Amino acid sequence: MELLRLRNLTVQYPDTQQPAVSSLSFSIDRGESVGLVGESGSGKTQTALAIMGLLPANAHYSGSICIDNQELLGASVAELNRVRPGRVAMVFQDPQASLNPYVSIGDQLRRILLEHRFCPSAEARSRTLHMLGRVGLPDPERQYRSYPHQLSGGMRQRVMMGAALLGDPDLLIADEPTTALDVTVQAQILALLGALREETGAALLLITHDLGVIAHHCQRTIVMDHGRALEDRTTHELFAAPSSEKMQQLLHAAPCISRDCDTLATPAGAPVVLEIDAVAVSFDERRGGASRTLNAVRPFSLALRTGETIAIVGESGSGKTSLARAVVGLNATTQGTVSFQGSRLAATVSARSRAHHRDLQMVFQDPLASLNPAMRVADIVEEPLRVHAEATDRRDQVVAESLRRVGISEAFFDRFPHELSGGQAQRVAIARALILNPKVLICDEAVAALDGTVQEEILALLREEQQRSGLAIIFITHDLAVVRQISHRVVVMYMGRAVETAPCEQLFRRPKHPYTKALLDAVPQPDPTIRQAVTPLVGEIGSIISPPDGCPFNPRCELAIKICSETLPPLSGNGAGLVACHRAEELDLTY
Amino acid sequence: MRILGAIPTLLLVIAVAFLMVRAAPGGPFDSERALPPDVEQNIEKAYHLDEPLPAQFVRYLAGIAVGDFGPSFRYRDYTVSEIIRQAFPLSMRLGAMAMLLALIVGVSAGMAAALHKNSMLDRLISAVAMLGISVPIFVVAPLMVLVFAVSLDWLPASYAGSAGADRLIMPIIALALPQIAYIARLTRASMIEIMASDFVRTARAQGLRTASIIRYHAIKPAMLPLLSYMGPAIAAVLTGSIVVEQVFGIPGVGQFFISGALNRDYTLVLGITVFYAVIVIVLNLVVDLLYGFLDPRIRSR
């Protein structure tokens, strides 16, 4: 039975040539789960906003959107409010921004019930509490009184799902519901979404750029590009034989952690260029009168060789960014030393010598935020040369050369950062980092904000640069698929500690730490034929303010035994990998 | 903690005011006819003006610490504290009424403009607000007198010349006008920002009527910038009232401040300055505390 039908939906904004959505037609049956996939700017979100009646005032639209033969496109607010959220509800991408920071969780949800008279006002509170429990929030009474900032990202998205389901909708639209979340939390939220859908029989329109998510949660998939639908087929058929070139591209660029990739050989016998020796980072936090110490990074050691890439992976809160910043000197180390080519580096960047600045460079996560918006591309890349008084007579030439090497053509040299795409901006940031020919490059989530195909291009660029110049790279990421594509060795961090380090291939084939295995299990595979672990890792990363006794991972570990909650396992091992797990020897984990 | 933090600010204000009053040419007892030197000496001695400046400052601070602003140099039989006590209630009434009017009209106009962004109404409100900000009180007030008192004869031209309640209407409006303009602009900007936020979009997706969205989601965050503005607004109304009281002949603190300044009545000018400084600092403190209470993200810190 048909529930939603779009006919020739076109959405156009003034001052743009191409419509955001162009003659889009598709339908969704009752109880069906449909994926909408495409890169950023392909019109996915615009489609969702059109269905919800949320297009901005300056959008021009035409066509038709019907739910049970009721026209939604162009309907009045009063008409729309009879449909949302009782028939159609939506979960947005960023749960932090989507919740009102000034209103308690309970009041935000209760308001929906009261507004639509979904229940007598006396029951609103208990209905809300019940819903908070249904979406898997522990201690609903407490969450009811909480404000959004007191909840973790995963919990906030659970709240958003609860809010969407209060009206018991026939169709749930989820727009990148897990993009802002860690991979283990993503697995939890997607499992919850599946369970709730089964329970309520609601249809699902899942919007995502992640083919892995689509492969396992949607019966049918629509591929969008430049506002048009390229394919609309069952997910199995689509993945087995994509007919459009775009889908083939997307599939090719999709993160692959189980399929074979070109593996990188560790450079043998290369000299150690950067040595991190027992570095720890802690912050003092004052709360009221009492001050306490947050141990972001526990003593951590690592040796990086010329031409080598070491990936540091972990969920948010694992301390990976604090470590990277400490290595570059952006925040001071509390103990331990960082040595570059055998000479000890000062703790902060301002105390380091010019030469060390040049040798250690960093690329940040958000390329637009890390480029000065008032400077032109060529000036941005030239700046390090000016600061270091280098190549005074042929600067333009050096700048042009290094921009061309990262794939930025002459036409872009005079542009400002906001005139670049995300991928181009990150290329510029990389050119700026590489122009002084550093020995070590530290990339902090450098491709996290980019689309799959662009990600792949940037990673290829870094690999090329490494082969050309012997650059050593520390690559901080939460994305295991990226790790696989770029690194020789991997360090897995959990609550400020390294829990496993291993050569890349070994880590993916034979993870030794249960946490590593859980991370691998949580990555959705872009292949609907692979059966994935159904029980995602429970809970969320603990608080570094009060870490658990023993192994930091033990409260979430299915394999924990008595000793795990008593003593901290040391990082030890023989051969190529090290692991901090009491049961590493006896367990035989494979992926 | 916050209250202790205000003390250095206050000390600085007192010190600067103390020095600036002394820096003005002439003295409190200068007049057309020069006094005999021995009389002048006696007077200076009586008011401790013969002591070195630092000693005078310390003496003054010691007095303030026990709430004594010293005697007025001109109003011979009054202390500064007595003058303030007599004049302040009237000034406070004027200021409070003006502030209230500014809030009611400013917030309403700002909200109306924000909710009908880019409409004729919005443009009209924005244009009038711009005018209100750019035309100073000392231009508006006499113009009002000219139009409403002299030409139309609707309202009394001065406070002193009338006994009716309507003698405060023009002063209140004159004092409120620039504040109405500022508040309307501020409300408009913050309301537009909040209504474009993701959480308001979520509330729309949840089918909340615009009225409910404003009431339950938007009004509080939209009003917070206004709360921060209350500190500067109060300071502006206090200084504005000095002009308005002068124009309309209202015997409030402002009148005494101006006559004190003209007469080099050191203690009176200083006393009023310090008194107003205390009011501004205290109200700013209250605003800060209130802000912390209203924003849950600050509250839980």
HADDOCK unambig.tbl for C-alpha pairs under 7 A between the chains (distance, minus, plus):
assign (segid A and resid 52 and name CA) (segid B and resid 205 and name CA) 6.39 0.50 0.50
assign (segid A and resid 81 and name CA) (segid B and resid 207 and name CA) 4.42 0.50 0.50
assign (segid A and resid 84 and name CA) (segid B and resid 205 and name CA) 6.36 0.50 0.50
assign (segid A and resid 84 and name CA) (segid B and resid 206 and name CA) 5.84 0.50 0.50
assign (segid A and resid 84 and name CA) (segid B and resid 207 and name CA) 5.13 0.50 0.50
assign (segid A and resid 85 and name CA) (segid B and resid 205 and name CA) 6.84 0.50 0.50
assign (segid A and resid 85 and name CA) (segid B and resid 206 and name CA) 5.11 0.50 0.50
assign (segid A and resid 85 and name CA) (segid B and resid 207 and name CA) 5.98 0.50 0.50
assign (segid A and resid 89 and name CA) (segid B and resid 205 and name CA) 6.83 0.50 0.50
assign (segid A and resid 89 and name CA) (segid B and resid 206 and name CA) 6.93 0.50 0.50
assign (segid A and resid 90 and name CA) (segid B and resid 205 and name CA) 6.71 0.50 0.50
assign (segid A and resid 97 and name CA) (segid B and resid 198 and name CA) 5.58 0.50 0.50
assign (segid A and resid 97 and name CA) (segid B and resid 199 and name CA) 6.02 0.50 0.50
assign (segid A and resid 98 and name CA) (segid B and resid 198 and name CA) 5.03 0.50 0.50
assign (segid A and resid 98 and name CA) (segid B and resid 199 and name CA) 4.17 0.50 0.50
assign (segid A and resid 98 and name CA) (segid B and resid 202 and name CA) 5.87 0.50 0.50
assign (segid A and resid 99 and name CA) (segid B and resid 199 and name CA) 5.09 0.50 0.50
assign (segid A and resid 100 and name CA) (segid B and resid 199 and name CA) 5.30 0.50 0.50
assign (segid A and resid 100 and name CA) (segid B and resid 217 and name CA) 6.90 0.50 0.50
assign (segid A and resid 102 and name CA) (segid B and resid 221 and name CA) 6.87 0.50 0.50
assign (segid A and resid 102 and name CA) (segid B and resid 295 and name CA) 6.27 0.50 0.50
assign (segid A and resid 102 and name CA) (segid B and resid 296 and name CA) 6.11 0.50 0.50
assign (segid A and resid 112 and name CA) (segid B and resid 206 and name CA) 6.63 0.50 0.50
assign (segid A and resid 115 and name CA) (segid B and resid 208 and name CA) 6.49 0.50 0.50
assign (segid A and resid 149 and name CA) (segid B and resid 297 and name CA) 6.73 0.50 0.50
assign (segid A and resid 287 and name CA) (segid B and resid 301 and name CA) 6.34 0.50 0.50
